[in-house]
C-alpha cells in the first residue's frame, strides 16, 4: 500500500516537463506530468502505439492535432486519445504549473 499526494511535493518544471510514473501494471501505466509553460518542439508529434487518457488537474493546456484542430483543457477536463493519434502540446499555463494525469493503456 502506498499513500502519496499528487500536489506535494510538486517538482519545479521551469526547465522542462517532468514525468513521474505513479503506477505500472500489465500493459497499463499511470503518470503524473508537470508542465510550466512548455510546449512540444516545432515539428514534433507524439504518436503512440498505446491509447492515452489525459486529465488536467491544475492549470491549463492546449493539445494540437495533425488535422490542425486543437483542444484546450482546464482543471477537471479530460480527453481520450486513441492509439496512433498524432498530437502535440501547443501550450501550457506559463504563470503556474499544469498538473496532468496520463493513463496509457493497450490498444
trRosetta pair geometry for C-beta under 8 A, 3 or more apart (Angstrom, degrees):
i j d omega theta_ij theta_ji phi_ij phi_ji
4 22 7.6 -149 69 -141 143 102
5 8 4.7 5 94 51 131 80
6 32 5.9 -178 -146 -112 89 138
6 57 6.6 -28 130 120 144 174
6 99 6.6 113 150 170 107 137
6 101 7.5 -46 -136 -72 142 105
7 10 5.6 -24 -173 -60 51 111
7 57 8.0 -134 -70 126 97 134
7 58 7.3 86 -105 -22 109 150
7 99 6.8 -45 -98 -90 75 171
10 34 6.4 147 -170 -118 86 146
10 97 6.0 -178 167 44 133 171
10 99 7.1 -78 -131 -84 117 124
11 18 4.7 -62 85 83 139 173
11 20 7.7 144 -4 -40 134 125
11 34 5.6 159 60 53 91 154
12 15 7.5 51 123 9 94 91
12 36 7.7 -35 -177 -7 51 156
13 16 6.7 -96 -166 87 71 31
13 17 5.9 22 -160 -119 120 33
13 18 5.0 -120 -97 -1 99 102
13 34 4.4 -161 -48 121 141 97
13 35 5.8 -145 140 -138 149 13
13 36 4.1 146 88 -3 95 106
13 38 7.2 -86 153 -15 109 122
13 97 5.9 102 33 -122 120 101
14 36 5.3 -52 -82 89 45 142
14 37 7.7 22 -134 36 55 116
16 38 6.6 77 -144 -93 43 142
17 33 6.0 -3 -178 -172 114 96
17 34 6.7 163 -157 80 62 50
17 35 4.9 -18 -106 -95 96 77
17 38 5.0 -114 -49 57 93 164
18 33 7.1 158 80 -155 50 48
18 34 4.6 -4 54 52 100 101
19 31 5.5 -15 -166 -172 88 132
19 32 7.7 156 -154 81 41 50
19 33 5.5 -9 -102 -104 70 80
20 31 6.4 146 75 -159 43 74
20 32 4.7 -9 61 57 102 95
20 33 7.9 -173 25 -76 68 36
20 34 7.9 30 1 -5 105 100
21 24 5.6 6 174 -46 128 110
21 29 6.1 -56 -136 -168 106 105
21 30 7.2 106 -162 76 61 52
21 31 5.5 -44 -98 -98 51 80
22 30 4.8 -56 64 104 102 100
22 31 6.5 161 5 -114 87 22
22 32 5.6 80 -44 -18 118 94
23 28 7.9 -12 117 117 98 94
23 29 7.2 169 92 -153 59 42
23 30 4.2 23 50 39 97 114
24 28 7.4 171 -152 92 43 56
24 29 4.9 3 -110 -112 81 82
24 30 7.5 -142 -66 27 48 66
25 28 5.2 -8 68 62 82 99
25 29 7.9 176 28 -77 53 45
27 50 7.8 173 -179 -118 80 126
27 105 7.0 53 134 -158 90 50
27 106 4.3 -11 171 -46 128 115
28 103 7.0 -8 -169 -174 96 88
28 104 6.8 165 -153 86 46 62
28 105 5.2 6 -111 -107 89 71
28 106 7.2 -74 -65 -14 71 81
29 103 7.5 165 84 -154 47 45
29 104 4.5 0 55 52 94 109
30 101 6.7 -13 -169 -171 94 96
30 102 7.3 158 -155 83 46 50
30 103 5.3 -12 -103 -104 77 74
30 104 7.8 -159 -72 21 32 71
31 100 8.0 16 104 103 87 95
31 101 7.3 154 81 -158 49 48
31 102 4.6 -12 59 59 99 98
31 103 8.0 -172 22 -75 68 32
31 104 7.3 36 -3 -10 107 105
32 99 6.8 -19 -168 -166 97 90
32 100 7.1 148 -161 79 47 57
32 101 6.2 -29 -100 -100 61 64
33 99 7.5 152 80 -158 54 41
33 100 4.1 -10 58 59 101 111
33 101 7.8 179 18 -85 81 15
33 102 5.8 41 -14 -9 119 118
34 97 5.4 -22 -164 -166 97 121
34 98 7.2 150 -158 76 46 53
34 99 5.7 -11 -104 -103 75 69
34 100 7.7 -162 -72 23 31 76
35 38 4.7 -116 -155 40 99 105
35 59 7.3 -161 70 109 91 159
35 61 6.8 79 57 -93 148 120
35 89 7.2 -155 -111 -175 158 155
35 92 3.9 -50 123 171 133 174
35 93 7.8 118 100 41 99 70
35 97 6.9 137 72 -162 43 65
35 98 4.4 -14 62 57 98 106
35 100 7.2 38 -1 -8 104 112
36 92 7.0 -68 -71 111 4 123
36 93 7.6 -47 -139 87 44 74
36 94 7.4 71 165 -143 60 37
36 96 7.5 -114 -129 129 84 21
36 97 5.1 -43 -83 -102 93 63
36 98 7.1 -177 -78 14 40 75
37 92 5.9 -121 -72 81 9 89
37 93 7.0 -67 -70 104 58 37
37 94 3.7 61 -102 -117 106 68
37 95 7.9 86 -68 -29 106 35
38 89 6.7 34 114 110 85 141
38 92 5.5 14 53 32 62 127
39 88 7.6 52 176 150 81 99
39 89 5.2 -154 -143 111 53 87
39 90 5.8 -17 -143 165 119 20
39 91 5.5 -10 -88 -81 118 36
39 92 6.7 -172 -69 3 66 81
40 44 4.6 -141 170 81 105 111
40 45 7.5 74 162 -86 155 29
40 46 7.5 -120 -103 -24 143 89
40 88 3.8 -103 36 -167 154 102
40 89 4.7 131 -28 45 89 74
40 90 7.4 -27 26 -69 95 32
41 44 4.4 75 63 -9 83 129
44 88 6.1 123 94 -119 75 121
45 66 6.7 32 -126 -76 143 98
45 86 4.4 -4 180 -165 135 100
45 87 6.8 113 -160 49 81 20
45 88 5.5 -81 -111 -58 54 102
46 86 7.1 155 75 -151 50 47
46 87 5.3 -27 59 69 101 74
46 88 6.4 157 6 -86 84 51
47 84 6.2 15 -169 -149 86 43
47 85 7.5 -160 -124 82 64 27
47 86 4.8 -15 -84 -96 100 76
48 51 7.9 176 99 -70 114 8
48 52 6.2 74 57 -32 148 118
48 81 7.9 77 45 113 114 121
48 83 6.5 -100 101 -138 74 66
48 84 7.4 -109 71 -55 45 29
48 104 7.2 -95 161 -135 152 114
49 83 5.8 3 171 -158 31 116
49 84 7.2 35 -113 -60 36 73
49 107 6.7 -79 160 -36 70 120
50 83 5.8 -103 166 -102 8 101
50 104 4.8 61 112 -179 140 95
50 105 6.1 160 179 70 106 30
50 106 6.0 -64 -127 -102 95 29
50 107 6.4 -128 -122 -43 43 73
51 80 7.0 0 177 -177 115 86
51 81 6.5 165 -164 88 65 61
51 82 5.9 -41 -114 -139 95 33
51 83 5.1 -67 -64 -48 63 76
51 104 7.0 155 81 -156 50 50
51 105 4.9 -24 64 64 103 87
51 106 7.4 10 16 86 94 17
51 107 6.3 134 -30 -95 90 50
52 80 7.7 166 91 -157 45 45
52 81 4.5 -4 63 57 90 111
52 102 5.8 -16 -165 -167 103 101
52 103 7.1 148 -156 76 50 49
52 104 5.4 -17 -99 -100 77 70
52 105 7.8 170 -81 20 30 73
53 78 6.4 19 176 176 86 121
53 79 7.5 -178 -151 91 51 42
53 80 4.9 -15 -105 -107 82 75
53 81 7.4 -169 -78 22 33 69
53 102 7.3 153 79 -157 49 48
53 103 4.4 -10 58 58 101 104
53 105 7.1 26 -3 0 103 116
54 63 7.8 114 74 -57 149 146
54 73 7.6 -106 114 -56 103 177
54 78 6.3 174 91 -151 44 75
54 79 5.5 -9 58 57 91 85
54 81 6.9 23 0 -4 107 111
54 100 5.8 -15 -168 -171 97 120
54 101 7.2 166 -152 86 49 51
54 102 4.8 -8 -104 -105 83 79
54 103 7.7 -162 -72 24 40 66
55 76 7.6 -28 -169 -155 98 19
55 77 7.4 171 -146 92 61 34
55 78 4.0 -26 -95 -94 77 105
55 100 6.6 144 76 -161 49 65
55 101 4.6 -4 57 54 103 97
55 102 7.8 -167 24 -73 66 40
56 59 6.6 -111 -171 75 112 74
56 60 6.7 54 176 -120 157 34
56 61 5.8 -172 -93 20 133 106
56 73 4.4 145 -6 132 132 111
56 74 6.1 -142 92 153 138 10
56 75 5.9 -102 116 -90 93 32
56 76 7.4 -31 79 25 77 28
56 77 5.7 6 40 60 105 79
56 78 7.4 -168 13 -81 63 54
56 98 6.4 -46 -143 -171 106 98
56 99 7.4 113 -163 78 59 52
56 100 5.6 -39 -100 -100 55 75
57 75 6.2 17 169 -135 25 79
57 76 7.7 71 -121 -56 40 43
57 99 4.5 -49 64 97 106 102
57 100 6.8 174 8 -101 86 19
57 101 6.3 72 -36 -16 114 95
58 75 5.9 26 -96 -97 33 106
58 96 7.4 -98 151 135 101 117
58 97 6.5 34 105 96 118 85
58 98 6.6 -176 95 -143 67 36
58 99 4.2 37 41 29 101 106
59 75 7.5 115 39 -62 32 85
59 92 6.5 26 148 -176 134 90
59 93 4.0 -139 -161 22 99 136
59 96 5.5 -162 -95 98 95 96
59 97 5.8 -113 -49 113 137 42
59 98 3.1 -126 96 -98 146 64
59 99 6.4 125 14 9 110 60
60 72 6.7 5 -179 -178 109 95
60 73 6.7 168 -155 88 62 53
60 74 4.9 -20 -105 -101 94 71
60 75 7.8 -67 -75 -26 68 66
60 92 7.2 164 90 -154 53 50
60 93 4.9 99 43 -56 76 105
60 98 6.4 -93 49 -107 25 117
61 72 7.3 174 93 -152 40 56
61 73 5.3 -8 62 57 84 98
61 89 6.3 -53 -169 -146 115 99
61 91 6.6 169 -154 92 50 61
61 92 4.7 -11 -104 -103 88 76
61 93 7.3 -77 -64 -14 59 76
61 98 5.2 105 -54 -173 102 156
61 100 7.1 -4 -6 -71 153 119
62 70 5.4 16 177 176 107 117
62 71 6.9 168 -153 84 63 38
62 72 4.7 -27 -99 -98 87 72
62 73 7.4 170 -89 15 35 71
62 89 7.5 111 77 -167 54 56
62 90 4.3 -50 100 64 104 112
62 91 4.4 28 34 46 108 98
62 92 7.9 -148 21 -67 64 43
63 70 6.6 168 86 -155 45 67
63 71 5.2 -7 57 57 95 90
63 73 7.1 33 -5 -8 100 114
63 79 6.8 -124 31 55 149 163
63 87 5.3 2 179 -176 111 120
63 88 7.0 152 -158 76 65 37
63 89 6.3 -45 -104 -103 64 49
63 90 6.6 148 -135 4 10 93
64 68 7.8 -32 -169 -152 97 23
64 69 7.5 162 -154 91 57 42
64 70 4.7 -27 -101 -101 68 93
64 87 6.7 153 80 -158 45 66
64 88 5.0 -20 61 62 96 91
64 89 7.7 91 16 -177 85 4
64 90 4.2 94 -29 -55 111 114
65 68 7.2 -34 80 36 76 21
65 69 4.9 -4 48 64 117 84
65 70 6.9 -168 10 -81 79 42
65 71 7.8 49 -23 -4 110 94
65 85 7.0 -44 -132 173 108 99
65 86 6.8 111 -159 89 63 70
65 87 5.4 -29 -98 -103 68 78
65 88 8.0 -179 -77 21 26 73
66 86 4.1 53 -43 79 122 121
66 87 7.6 -88 -23 -71 77 43
70 90 5.9 -13 -132 -5 127 156
71 79 6.0 110 111 -90 153 147
73 77 4.3 -158 -151 92 79 116
73 78 7.3 68 -141 -85 130 20
73 79 6.5 -102 -78 -18 132 112
74 77 5.4 70 52 6 57 123
81 85 4.8 -133 -172 59 93 135
81 87 6.1 -81 -131 -4 144 149
82 85 5.1 101 61 -31 74 115
83 107 4.3 -27 -18 -97 157 104
89 92 6.4 -5 175 -39 123 100
92 98 4.3 -116 -166 10 111 146
93 96 5.3 -21 127 58 132 77
93 97 7.5 46 76 111 112 10
93 98 5.1 139 27 -58 98 101
